């Protein structure tokens, strides 16, 4: 994980509206079950809850689980095998800034595939000049900067439909079973 966090200037920040538009464009019914893996401060979880979805969150950090719980999001500590511990199938599984931290993200993709009945959306960093500057200050892992073809190919091993959407500083990989 990153050693420290920097304040990102507003003009370079990821557009939350773009992320929200992508999630709202998915053909989901109200009350659809959604899992936010690596929820962080539960911003996406809270947004989806406010839209009427049945949202659950997990994170490796106790602090982040507490943040999600404060916002009224049912949250749990990260489990090795998500599918075994949930014992339910979800319509949508989301990660934002998670997969790039793993040398082998296939393990998480397998779990996402198991627990999602329909959609998986992974938000991943693009190689931009601002991201490269952040890398120097934040000491990001060596596996962090993978190209869009890598992300597309690794998702295509599991999902029938894979679409890459380019946002300001991130890719949105939208997968359908």
N, C-alpha and C positions, 0 to 999 in steps of 0.2 A: 504494500500500500504506500501511498505517497507520504513523505515525511512531513510536509507542511502544505498548507493551502494558501493560495494567493487570491486576492480579490481581482476578479476579471472585470476590466472596464466594460460598461454597458454596451458600447458599440461592437465589442468582440464577443459578447456572451452568446450562448446558444439561445436561439429564440424559443422560449417556452411555448409561444403561440404555434410555432411550426410543429413542435412535438405534440401539442394538444390536438392540432388539426389532423395529424396522422392517426392518432388514436381514435378520434371521433369519426374518421372516415371509414373505419372498419365496420362491417355490417354486424353489429352486436346489439342484442336486445337489452333493455333495462334489466337490472338484476343479474346480468351475466357474471359468472364467477371469474375473477381476475386475480393473478398472483404477481406481485412485484418482487423480484428476486434481487437482493442487494439494494434494498429500498432507500438507504441513506436517510435523509430528512423527510422522507415520505411525501415529497412534493407531487410526484406523479400519482401515487396512491390516493392522496387527498383529492386531487383534481378528479380522478375517476370516481371516487366515492361521491363527490358532489354532483357528478353526472348521473348518479343512480345505479352504479355498478356495485356488486358485492365483492369488495376488495380485501385481500389478505396480503401481508408483507412478511418478508424474512430478510435478515441481515446478520452478518457475522459479529458486528459490534453491539454490545449490550446497550450502549448509549443510543444507537440508531433505533433499536427495537423500542426503547422507552419513548423516543421522539414520536414514533408511529403510534404507539399506544396513547400518548397524550392527545394526538389528533383524532382519536377514535377509530384508528385502523387496527383490526386484529393483527398482531404481529408475533413472530416467533424468532428464536435464535436459529441461525443457519444450521441445516442438517446435511450430513454427507449425501444421503440419498433422499432427495426431495419427494420423489414419487412414493417411497415406502412410508414416509411419515405423514403425508397428506391424505392418502387413501381416497382421494376424490379427483375427478377430472375437471379441468378448468377450460373455459372457452378461450381465454387469452393469458399468455405469460409474457411479462416484460422484464427486460434488464436495461439499465441506463448506466453506462460507465462501469461495467462489470467484466465482461468477457476478455477484454484486452489485458487484464491483470493476470491471466493464467497462461502458462506455457502450453497447456493442453485444454483449450476451451471445449473440445469435443465432449468431454464428460458432462459438462453443464448442458450443452445442446441436446445430448441424449436424454437427460432428465427433463428438459423443457419439452422435448418431443413426447415423452411418456405421459406427462401430466396435462398437456394441452390437447383438447379435443379439436381445436380449429386453428388458432393463430398464435404465433410467437413474434414479438417485436423486440429486436435488440438495437439499442442506440450505441454507436461506437465512434471513437475519435478519428478524424481525418488528419492526414499530415498537412498541416498548414504552418505558415511561419509563426503564428502566435502559439500554436501548440508546441512547436519546437523550442520556443523561448521558455514556455512553462516547463518543458521537460528538463531544461538546464537547472531551473530553480527547485523543482519538485523531486528531482531524482527518480523519474518514472522507470518502471522495469524495462529491461532490454527488449522484451517481446511486445511492448506497447504499440509500436507503429507498424501495423501490417497494412498491406494495400487492399483496395476494394475487391480485387480478384480473389485474394485469400479469403476474405469474409464471405463473398458470394459462393465460392466453391465449397467451403466448409459447411455452409448452411444447406447447400444443394444435396449433400450426402444424406440429409434427414428429411427434407421437406419437398413436396411436389412443386410448389410455387415459391420462388424467392425473388423479391424485388428490392433493389437498392435505391433509396431516395437520398439525394445529396442535400444536406442543410448547411448552414454557415460553417460550423466547425466539426460537424459529426455526420456519420452515415446513419440512416435508419434502415435496418434490414427487416423487411416485412415478410414473414413466412406463413404459408398456409399448408395444412396437412392435406 
